[in-house]
Amino acid sequence: MSITRSVAKAAAFLMIANLLSRILGFLRESLIANYFGKSGATDAYFAAFNLPDLIYWLLVGGVLSAAFIPVLSEYLAKGREEEAWRVVSSVVNILFISLSVLIILGLLFTPVFVRMQVPGFNQEDMELATGLTRIILIQPLLLALSGLTMGVLNSYKVFWPSALGSVLYNVCIILFGIVFSDPNRPESISGFAFGVVGGAAVNFAVQIPALKKVGLRYYPLIDWHHPGVRKITALALPIIISYTINQLQVIVSANLASSLPQGSITAIQWSYRLYLLPVGIFALAVAVAAFPTLAEQAALKNWQRFREINSSAVRMIIFLTVPVSVGMIVLRYPLLRVLFQHGAFTAQDTAATALPLFFFSLGIFAQAIIQVLPRAFYALQDTCTPVLVGILSMFVNIGGMFVLLKPLAQGGVALATSVAAFLNMFILFYLLRKRLGGIDGGRILSTFMRTVVAALMMGVLIWVWSTFLNGYLGEGKLASLVVLISGIGLGVLVFGLAAYVLRMDEFRQAAGLWQRKLGRLGR
């Protein structure tokens, strides 16, 4: 019972910290919009993250998510703690040296990279992007240290320091931005860049006391031949390729958008973050929860149960994200007004950002489903297939950007991303069906059709309601907040009622879970 309570307590803390971090993240973005609007300065700021992010994901992202934590946990579970610390030391030393070399090269060749990345920038924005990139380039090293520290602590079942660190990361960026940024000087957006570095440092520092408490041991060694190090490398490589591919798509989109009017990169960036929000909240939660059971059933070769679990996860994601997609399309204007339209961010900026948000929203449920399907392949101990499909989707995405940029401007970048997500999803469905001899496709299609019907009914009523309110209240900040909150409430009510009438299993599952949680609170 004590283990169950401790896990529940940790999960509750992590959920609260994650929610707080996301709220602070949007406050950070709203502050940037207030100071600098949708401008060349904000374009330079967001473009400055591309090289640091590429370096980070190239070396670190896959190591943490796919290999470091499970391998370290395996050593600790077997009582081989001393050997675990030797593996940790080797990995830390390898990454520290590799990152340091890449960061030095990045600092030397920043102007070359920036010119290649955003050739359409004017000279002033080019110089600003170069300076900001050099500031932020220290961030990957600090994030790697905090990420590896998080991996060690999580292996010891200690979760709160990394959760607190993610909150403090955003707090630092906000504080630095408030103190050092001046709306009248575009170059002062560097205050936020220094905040990124400061936040990454605090994120690492806040975890050090807990690391000492679990018995920190460090060895100045690099053992490439150690089985643990080699296993981490083998497991991480395909995921590193996948993350790097995704980052290359971001760089290409910035390259193309730099030829558009100032602020286009900013419009794409903010709409993209809204697009990923429901994916992060709903899809990743379902995917992470389903993955251990998928892996267990694959090990037992219980393929019928494997198909059922995968189908259930996909159907729940469809049920949760299709209405979000429709709702975001209908309510995108009040959503953007509430989040960003103040200070230097004007109504014209809202309209420009609403265009890519519309096209991104079309692909929300496809992007959400491809959080689950690759994990089905990982459970089958196949990390290569999702990567190969991702590479194909990347080429389609980049090709689509080139084709759609001229007729749709920044909306073309978003539409190409959505099309690539659909292609990725369909190919993974096909290959998984071929691998398993079936994927419960009939039930998945039935859930999709009924969810679309319910979501469209919801969307029409929200549109009528929001149009009615806008006629009386106008389109100011307070009016938009009323439209947004009431529209979301109406949408949840209408979609829930429609799902109930359509007798959707996913509605009954969600309602049952909600009732159980309320019951526990009542006790």
C-alpha positions as CSV (number, residue, x, y, z in Angstrom):
1,M,0.0,0.0,0.0
2,S,2.9,2.4,0.8
3,I,4.4,1.9,-2.6
4,T,1.0,2.7,-4.3
5,R,0.5,5.8,-2.2
6,S,4.1,7.1,-2.9
7,V,3.6,6.5,-6.7
8,A,0.2,8.3,-6.6
9,K,1.7,11.2,-4.6
10,A,4.6,11.5,-7.1
11,A,2.2,11.4,-10.1
12,A,0.0,14.0,-8.6
13,F,2.9,16.3,-8.0
14,L,4.3,15.8,-11.5
15,M,0.9,16.6,-13.0
16,I,0.5,19.8,-11.0
17,A,4.1,20.8,-11.8
18,N,3.6,20.1,-15.5
19,L,0.4,22.1,-15.6
20,L,2.1,25.0,-13.8
21,S,5.0,24.8,-16.1
22,R,2.7,25.0,-19.2
23,I,0.8,27.9,-17.7
24,L,4.1,29.7,-17.1
25,G,5.2,28.8,-20.6
26,F,2.2,30.6,-22.1
27,L,2.7,33.5,-19.8
28,R,6.3,33.7,-21.1
29,E,5.1,33.7,-24.7
30,S,2.4,36.2,-23.9
31,L,5.0,38.5,-22.3
32,I,7.2,38.3,-25.4
33,A,4.1,39.2,-27.5
34,N,3.3,42.1,-25.3
35,Y,6.8,43.6,-25.5
36,F,7.7,42.9,-29.1
37,G,4.6,41.7,-30.9
38,K,5.0,39.7,-34.1
39,S,8.1,41.3,-35.5
40,G,11.6,40.9,-36.8
41,A,12.9,40.7,-33.2
42,T,10.7,37.8,-32.3
43,D,11.5,36.1,-35.6
44,A,15.2,36.4,-34.7
45,Y,14.6,35.1,-31.1
46,F,12.8,32.0,-32.2
47,A,15.2,31.3,-35.0
48,A,18.1,31.5,-32.5
49,F,16.8,28.3,-30.8
50,N,17.3,26.2,-33.9
51,L,21.0,25.5,-33.7
52,P,21.1,24.9,-30.0
53,D,18.0,22.6,-30.3
54,L,19.6,20.7,-33.1
55,I,22.8,20.2,-31.1
56,Y,20.8,19.0,-28.1
57,W,18.6,16.6,-29.9
58,L,21.5,15.3,-32.0
59,L,23.3,14.1,-28.9
60,V,21.1,14.1,-25.9
61,G,17.3,13.7,-26.6
62,G,17.3,10.0,-27.7
63,V,19.9,9.0,-25.0
64,L,17.5,10.2,-22.3
65,S,14.2,9.1,-23.7
66,A,15.1,5.7,-25.1
67,A,18.1,4.4,-23.3
68,F,19.6,6.1,-20.3
69,I,16.8,5.8,-17.8
70,P,15.8,2.1,-18.6
71,V,19.4,0.9,-18.7
72,L,20.3,2.7,-15.4
73,S,17.1,1.4,-13.8
74,E,18.0,-2.2,-14.8
75,Y,21.4,-1.9,-13.1
76,L,19.9,-0.5,-9.9
77,A,17.2,-3.2,-9.9
78,K,19.8,-5.9,-10.0
79,G,21.8,-4.3,-7.1
80,R,24.7,-3.3,-9.3
81,E,24.8,0.3,-8.1
82,E,28.5,0.8,-8.3
83,E,28.5,-0.3,-11.9
84,A,25.5,1.9,-12.6
85,W,27.5,5.0,-11.5
86,R,30.4,4.0,-13.8
87,V,28.0,3.8,-16.7
88,V,26.6,7.2,-15.7
89,S,30.1,8.7,-15.5
90,S,31.0,7.4,-18.9
91,V,27.8,8.7,-20.5
92,V,28.2,12.1,-18.8
93,N,31.8,12.5,-19.9
94,I,31.1,11.4,-23.5
95,L,28.2,13.8,-23.8
96,F,30.0,16.7,-22.0
97,I,33.0,16.5,-24.4
98,S,30.9,16.0,-27.5
99,L,28.5,18.9,-26.6
100,S,31.4,21.1,-25.7
101,V,33.1,20.5,-29.1
102,L,29.8,21.1,-31.0
103,I,29.1,24.3,-29.0
104,I,32.5,25.7,-29.7
105,L,32.1,25.0,-33.4
106,G,28.6,26.5,-33.2
107,L,30.0,29.7,-31.7
108,L,32.6,30.0,-34.4
109,F,30.3,29.3,-37.3
110,T,27.1,30.9,-36.0
111,P,27.0,33.6,-38.7
112,V,27.3,31.0,-41.4
113,F,24.5,28.9,-39.9
114,V,22.2,31.8,-39.4
115,R,22.7,33.0,-43.0
116,M,21.9,29.5,-44.3
117,Q,19.0,29.1,-42.0
118,V,17.2,32.4,-42.5
119,P,18.5,33.9,-45.8
120,G,15.5,36.2,-46.1
121,F,16.3,38.2,-43.0
122,N,17.4,41.8,-43.4
123,Q,20.9,42.7,-42.0
124,E,19.6,44.0,-38.7
125,D,17.5,40.9,-37.9
126,M,20.4,38.6,-39.2
127,E,22.8,40.2,-36.7
128,L,20.3,40.0,-33.9
129,A,19.6,36.3,-34.6
130,T,23.4,35.7,-34.6
131,G,23.9,37.3,-31.2
132,L,20.9,35.5,-29.7
133,T,22.1,32.2,-31.0
134,R,25.5,32.6,-29.4
135,I,23.8,33.4,-26.1
136,I,21.5,30.4,-26.2
137,L,24.2,28.0,-27.4
138,I,25.3,27.4,-23.8
139,Q,21.8,26.0,-23.0
140,P,22.2,22.5,-24.6
141,L,25.1,21.7,-22.2
142,L,23.1,22.8,-19.2
143,L,20.0,21.0,-20.3
144,A,22.0,17.9,-20.9
145,L,23.4,18.0,-17.4
146,S,20.0,18.6,-15.9
147,G,18.4,15.9,-18.1
148,L,21.0,13.3,-17.1
149,T,20.6,14.3,-13.5
150,M,16.8,13.9,-13.9
151,G,17.5,10.4,-15.4
152,V,19.6,9.3,-12.4
153,L,17.0,10.7,-9.9
154,N,14.1,9.1,-11.7
155,S,15.9,5.8,-11.6
156,Y,16.0,6.2,-7.8
157,K,12.3,7.0,-7.9
158,V,13.0,10.7,-7.0
159,F,10.8,12.9,-9.2
160,W,10.3,16.3,-7.6
161,P,13.6,18.1,-8.3
162,S,13.2,17.8,-12.1
163,A,9.6,18.8,-11.9
164,L,10.5,21.9,-9.8
165,G,13.4,22.6,-12.2
166,S,11.0,22.8,-15.2
167,V,8.9,25.4,-13.3
168,L,11.9,27.5,-12.3
169,Y,13.2,27.4,-15.8
170,N,10.2,29.3,-17.1
171,V,10.2,31.6,-14.0
172,C,13.8,32.6,-14.8
173,I,13.0,33.4,-18.4
174,I,10.0,35.6,-17.3
175,L,12.0,37.4,-14.7
176,F,15.0,38.1,-17.0
177,G,12.6,39.3,-19.7
178,I,10.8,41.7,-17.3
179,V,14.0,43.1,-15.9
180,F,16.1,43.4,-19.1
181,S,13.7,43.8,-22.0
182,D,12.6,47.2,-23.3
183,P,9.8,47.3,-25.9
184,N,11.4,50.3,-27.5
185,R,14.7,48.5,-28.2
186,P,14.2,45.3,-30.3
187,E,17.7,44.1,-29.4
188,S,16.7,44.0,-25.7
189,I,14.8,40.7,-26.4
190,S,18.2,39.3,-25.5
191,G,16.9,39.5,-21.9
192,F,14.7,36.5,-22.6
193,A,17.7,34.7,-24.2
194,F,19.8,35.3,-21.1
195,G,16.8,34.0,-19.1
196,V,16.9,30.8,-21.1
197,V,20.5,30.2,-20.1
198,G,19.8,31.2,-16.5
199,G,16.7,29.0,-16.4
200,A,18.7,26.0,-17.7
201,A,21.4,26.6,-15.0
202,V,18.8,26.8,-12.2
203,N,17.0,23.7,-13.6
204,F,20.3,21.8,-13.1
205,A,21.3,23.4,-9.8
206,V,18.1,22.6,-8.1
207,Q,18.6,18.9,-8.7
208,I,22.1,18.7,-7.3
209,P,21.2,18.4,-3.5
210,A,18.9,15.4,-4.3
211,L,21.6,13.9,-6.4
212,K,24.0,14.1,-3.5
213,K,21.4,12.6,-1.2
214,V,21.1,9.4,-3.4
215,G,24.8,8.9,-3.2
216,L,26.4,10.7,-6.1
217,R,29.5,9.0,-7.4
218,Y,31.6,10.3,-10.3
219,Y,34.5,8.6,-12.1
220,P,36.7,10.4,-14.7
221,L,36.5,7.7,-17.3
222,I,35.1,6.9,-20.7
223,D,34.5,3.2,-21.3
224,W,33.1,2.7,-24.8
225,H,33.3,-1.0,-24.4
226,H,31.2,-1.3,-21.3
227,P,28.0,-3.3,-22.1
228,G,25.8,-0.6,-20.5
229,V,27.3,2.2,-22.5
230,R,27.1,0.2,-25.7
231,K,23.5,-0.7,-24.9
232,I,22.5,2.9,-24.3
233,T,24.2,3.9,-27.7
234,A,22.4,1.1,-29.6
235,L,19.0,1.9,-28.1
236,A,19.3,5.7,-28.5
237,L,20.6,5.9,-32.1
238,P,17.3,5.4,-34.0
239,I,15.5,7.8,-31.6
240,I,18.3,10.4,-32.0
241,I,17.8,10.1,-35.8
242,S,14.1,10.6,-35.4
243,Y,14.5,13.7,-33.2
244,T,17.1,15.2,-35.5
245,I,14.8,14.7,-38.5
246,N,12.1,16.6,-36.7
247,Q,14.5,19.5,-35.9
248,L,15.6,19.6,-39.5
249,Q,12.0,20.2,-40.5
250,V,11.8,23.1,-38.1
251,I,15.0,24.6,-39.6
252,V,13.7,24.3,-43.1
253,S,10.4,25.9,-42.2
254,A,12.3,28.8,-40.6
255,N,14.4,29.1,-43.8
256,L,11.4,29.3,-46.0
257,A,9.4,31.6,-43.7
258,S,12.4,34.1,-43.5
259,S,11.4,35.1,-47.1
260,L,7.9,36.1,-45.9
261,P,7.0,39.4,-44.2
262,Q,8.5,40.1,-40.7
263,G,6.8,38.1,-37.9
264,S,6.0,35.1,-40.1
265,I,8.4,32.8,-38.1
266,T,6.8,34.0,-34.9
267,A,3.3,33.3,-36.2
268,I,4.3,29.7,-37.2
269,Q,6.1,29.2,-33.8
270,W,3.2,30.3,-31.6
271,S,0.6,28.4,-33.6
272,Y,2.8,25.3,-33.6
273,R,3.0,25.4,-29.9
274,L,-0.7,25.6,-29.6
275,Y,-0.9,22.7,-32.1
276,L,1.3,20.5,-29.9
277,L,-0.5,21.4,-26.6
278,P,-3.3,18.8,-26.9
279,V,-0.8,16.3,-28.3
280,G,1.3,16.7,-25.2
281,I,-1.7,16.7,-22.8
282,F,-3.7,13.8,-24.2
283,A,-1.7,11.7,-26.7
284,L,1.5,11.4,-24.7
285,A,-0.4,10.5,-21.5
286,V,-2.2,7.7,-23.3
287,A,0.9,6.5,-25.2
288,V,3.1,6.4,-22.1
289,A,0.4,4.6,-20.1
290,A,-0.1,2.0,-22.9
291,F,3.6,1.3,-23.7
292,P,4.6,-0.9,-20.8
293,T,1.5,-3.2,-21.3
294,L,2.2,-3.3,-25.1
295,A,5.8,-4.4,-24.3
296,E,4.6,-7.0,-21.9
297,Q,2.1,-8.5,-24.3
298,A,4.7,-8.6,-27.1
299,A,7.1,-10.4,-24.8
300,L,4.3,-12.9,-24.0
301,K,3.4,-13.1,-27.7
302,N,-0.2,-12.5,-26.8
303,W,-1.0,-10.8,-30.1
304,Q,-4.7,-10.6,-29.6
305,R,-4.3,-8.7,-26.4
306,F,-1.6,-6.5,-28.0
307,R,-4.0,-5.5,-30.8
308,E,-6.8,-4.8,-28.3
309,I,-4.5,-2.5,-26.2
310,N,-3.2,-0.7,-29.3
311,S,-6.7,-0.2,-30.7
312,S,-8.0,1.0,-27.4
313,A,-5.2,3.6,-27.1
314,V,-5.7,4.8,-30.7
315,R,-9.5,5.1,-30.3
316,M,-9.2,7.0,-27.0
317,I,-6.8,9.5,-28.7
318,I,-9.2,9.9,-31.6
319,F,-12.0,10.5,-29.1
320,L,-10.0,13.1,-27.2
321,T,-8.2,15.0,-30.0
322,V,-10.7,15.3,-32.9
323,P,-13.1,17.5,-30.9
324,V,-10.0,19.6,-29.7
325,S,-9.0,20.0,-33.4
326,V,-12.5,21.2,-34.3
327,G,-12.8,23.4,-31.3
328,M,-9.4,25.0,-31.9
329,I,-10.3,25.8,-35.5
330,V,-13.6,27.4,-34.5
331,L,-12.2,29.3,-31.5
332,R,-8.8,30.1,-32.8
333,Y,-9.4,33.9,-33.0
334,P,-10.6,34.4,-29.4
335,L,-7.9,31.9,-28.2
336,L,-5.1,34.0,-29.8
337,R,-6.6,37.3,-28.6
338,V,-6.7,36.1,-25.0
339,L,-3.2,34.6,-25.1
340,F,-1.3,37.2,-27.2
341,Q,-3.2,40.2,-28.4
342,H,-2.0,43.0,-26.1
343,G,0.9,45.5,-26.1
344,A,2.8,45.3,-29.3
345,F,0.8,42.3,-30.6
346,T,-2.0,43.7,-32.8
347,A,-5.2,42.4,-34.3
348,Q,-3.4,42.1,-37.6
349,D,-0.8,39.8,-35.9
350,T,-3.7,37.7,-34.5
351,A,-5.1,37.3,-38.0
352,A,-1.6,36.3,-39.4
353,T,-1.2,33.7,-36.6
354,A,-4.7,32.3,-37.0
355,L,-3.8,31.2,-40.6
356,P,-1.2,28.6,-39.7
357,L,-3.1,27.7,-36.6
358,F,-6.0,26.7,-38.8
359,F,-3.9,24.3,-40.9
360,F,-2.0,23.0,-38.0
361,S,-5.3,22.2,-36.2
362,L,-6.3,20.0,-39.1
363,G,-3.5,17.6,-38.2
364,I,-3.8,17.4,-34.5
365,F,-5.4,14.0,-34.2
366,A,-2.9,12.5,-36.8
367,Q,0.0,14.0,-34.9
368,A,-1.5,12.6,-31.7
369,I,-1.9,9.1,-33.1
370,I,1.7,8.9,-34.2
371,Q,2.7,9.3,-30.6
372,V,1.2,5.8,-30.0
373,L,1.9,3.8,-33.2
374,P,5.8,4.1,-33.0
375,R,5.6,2.8,-29.4
376,A,3.8,-0.3,-30.8
377,F,6.8,-0.9,-32.9
378,Y,9.2,-0.2,-30.0
379,A,7.3,-2.8,-28.0
380,L,8.0,-5.3,-30.9
381,Q,11.7,-4.3,-30.5
382,D,11.7,-2.5,-33.8
383,T,12.9,1.1,-33.6
384,C,14.0,1.3,-37.2
385,T,10.5,1.2,-38.9
386,P,9.1,4.3,-37.3
387,V,12.4,6.2,-38.1
388,L,12.3,5.2,-41.8
389,V,8.6,6.3,-42.0
390,G,9.6,9.5,-40.3
391,I,12.3,10.2,-42.9
392,L,9.8,9.7,-45.7
393,S,7.3,12.0,-44.0
394,M,10.1,14.6,-43.5
395,F,10.8,14.7,-47.3
396,V,7.0,15.0,-47.9
397,N,6.8,17.8,-45.3
398,I,9.7,19.7,-46.8
399,G,8.5,19.2,-50.4
400,G,5.0,20.4,-49.3
401,M,6.5,23.5,-47.7
402,F,8.1,24.5,-51.0
403,V,4.9,23.9,-53.0
404,L,2.5,25.5,-50.5
405,L,4.6,28.5,-49.3
406,K,3.7,30.8,-52.2
407,P,-0.1,30.3,-52.3
408,L,-0.6,30.1,-48.5
409,A,2.4,31.9,-47.1
410,Q,3.0,30.8,-43.4
411,G,-0.2,28.7,-43.7
412,G,1.6,26.5,-46.3
413,V,4.2,25.5,-43.8
414,A,1.5,24.4,-41.4
415,L,-0.5,22.6,-44.0
416,A,2.6,20.7,-45.2
417,T,3.2,19.6,-41.5
418,S,-0.3,18.3,-41.2
419,V,-0.2,16.4,-44.5
420,A,3.1,14.8,-43.4
421,A,1.5,13.8,-40.1
422,F,-1.4,12.1,-41.9
423,L,1.0,10.3,-44.2
424,N,3.1,9.1,-41.3
425,M,0.0,7.9,-39.5
426,F,-1.4,6.0,-42.5
427,I,1.9,4.2,-43.3
428,L,2.4,3.2,-39.7
429,F,-1.2,1.8,-39.6
430,Y,-0.5,-0.2,-42.8
431,L,2.8,-1.6,-41.6
432,L,1.5,-2.4,-38.2
433,R,-1.5,-4.2,-39.7
434,K,0.8,-6.1,-41.9
435,R,3.0,-7.1,-39.0
436,L,0.2,-8.1,-36.7
437,G,-2.3,-9.5,-39.2
438,G,-4.9,-6.9,-38.2
439,I,-5.2,-3.8,-36.0
440,D,-8.9,-3.9,-35.1
441,G,-9.5,-1.5,-38.0
442,G,-13.3,-1.8,-38.0
443,R,-13.6,-0.5,-34.5
444,I,-11.1,2.3,-35.0
445,L,-12.9,3.5,-38.2
446,S,-16.2,3.3,-36.4
447,T,-14.9,5.4,-33.5
448,F,-13.4,7.9,-35.9
449,M,-16.7,8.4,-37.9
450,R,-18.8,8.8,-34.8
451,T,-16.3,11.1,-33.2
452,V,-16.2,13.3,-36.3
453,V,-20.0,13.5,-36.3
454,A,-20.1,14.5,-32.7
455,A,-17.3,17.0,-33.2
456,L,-18.9,18.6,-36.2
457,M,-22.2,19.0,-34.3
458,M,-20.2,20.6,-31.5
459,G,-18.3,22.9,-33.9
460,V,-21.4,24.2,-35.6
461,L,-23.0,25.1,-32.3
462,I,-19.9,26.7,-31.0
463,W,-19.6,28.8,-34.2
464,V,-23.2,29.9,-34.0
465,W,-22.8,30.8,-30.3
466,S,-19.5,32.7,-30.8
467,T,-20.9,34.6,-33.7
468,F,-23.9,35.6,-31.6
469,L,-21.7,36.8,-28.7
470,N,-19.3,38.6,-30.9
471,G,-22.2,40.6,-32.4
472,Y,-23.1,41.8,-28.9
473,L,-19.8,41.9,-27.1
474,G,-17.4,42.8,-29.9
475,E,-13.8,41.4,-30.1
476,G,-12.0,42.9,-27.2
477,K,-9.9,41.0,-24.6
478,L,-12.7,40.5,-22.1
479,A,-15.3,39.7,-24.8
480,S,-12.9,37.1,-26.3
481,L,-12.3,35.6,-22.9
482,V,-16.1,35.2,-22.4
483,V,-16.4,33.7,-25.9
484,L,-13.5,31.3,-25.3
485,I,-14.7,30.1,-21.9
486,S,-18.3,29.8,-22.8
487,G,-17.4,28.2,-26.1
488,I,-15.3,25.5,-24.5
489,G,-18.0,24.8,-21.9
490,L,-20.7,24.5,-24.6
491,G,-18.4,22.3,-26.7
492,V,-17.7,19.9,-23.9
493,L,-21.4,19.7,-23.1
494,V,-22.5,19.2,-26.7
495,F,-19.8,16.7,-27.6
496,G,-20.4,14.7,-24.5
497,L,-24.2,14.6,-25.2
498,A,-23.6,13.6,-28.8
499,A,-21.1,10.9,-27.8
500,Y,-23.6,9.5,-25.3
501,V,-26.4,9.4,-27.9
502,L,-24.0,7.7,-30.3
503,R,-23.2,5.1,-27.6
504,M,-19.4,5.5,-27.8
505,D,-17.4,3.2,-25.6
506,E,-14.7,5.8,-25.2
507,F,-17.3,8.2,-23.7
508,R,-18.4,5.6,-21.1
509,Q,-14.7,4.9,-20.2
510,A,-13.9,8.6,-19.8
511,A,-17.1,9.2,-17.8
512,G,-16.5,6.2,-15.6
513,L,-12.9,7.3,-14.8
514,W,-14.2,10.8,-14.0
515,Q,-16.9,9.4,-11.7
516,R,-14.3,7.2,-9.9
517,K,-12.1,10.2,-9.3
518,L,-15.0,12.3,-8.0
519,G,-15.9,9.4,-5.7
520,R,-12.4,9.3,-4.2
521,L,-12.5,13.1,-3.6
522,G,-15.9,12.7,-1.9
523,R,-14.4,10.1,0.5
